[in-house]
């Protein structure tokens, strides 16, 4: 569990607190784990397949990045 938390934190730190389902899956975090974190409020869904850490400050840059990731314009 702690390894998953570290993986999500590491990913999101580099991307303004934003992370995709695909990025999490590559690091062993499955959809069930994402759902649990969403229900617990530690992850917030921004776009289809794109989440942010609830602890990350929000910004317009974060919104733009989430839209780009959801559209497949970035990885």
N, C-alpha and C positions, 0 to 999 in steps of 0.2 A: 504494500500500500504506500509506504513512504517513498519507494522508488518511483511510483507513478506520480506522486505529488511533486517530486523533484524534477521529473521529466516535463510535466506541465509547466512548472515554474520556470525552468530553463528555457523552454520554447517561448513562452509568453514574454519573458524579460526582453528577448531580442526583438519582439514584434509589438511593442507598446502595450503589452498585456493581452494580446490577441493570439489565438491559436485555432487551427482547423482540426476537424475530425481526422483527416488523413495524417496530419502531423502527429497527432496523439496516437493513432493506430500504429504508426511506424515505430513508436516507442513503447508499445505494449499496453496502451490504454484503450480498452474496448468501449463500445457504445454503452454498455451497461454501466461501466464506471463513469462515463460522461453523464449519463442520466442521473446517477446517484448524486454526483457533484452539482448538477443543475438543480435537482430537487432540494439539496442541502443549502443551496445559495452560494456555493463557492465558485461556480461557473455561471456565466450569464450568456444566453444565446443572443447573438447580435444579428446574424444572417443565417440562412440555411447552411449548416455545416461549419459555422464560424462562431467561436465563443471567446469571451474575455474572462480573465480572473476578476472576481468581484472586488478584490482588494486593489486592483489597478485603477489609477485615476482615469476618468473619462476625458476624451478630447475629440475635436473634429477630425484630427489626423487619424485617430483610432477608428472612427466611423468610416473614413475613406479607405483605410487599409482593409477593414472588414469587408467592405463592398468589393474591393479589388480581389480579395481572396475568394469570396463567394462566386465571383464571376470567372474565376480561373485565370485571372490576369497575372497572378503572382503565385509563388509556391512557398 
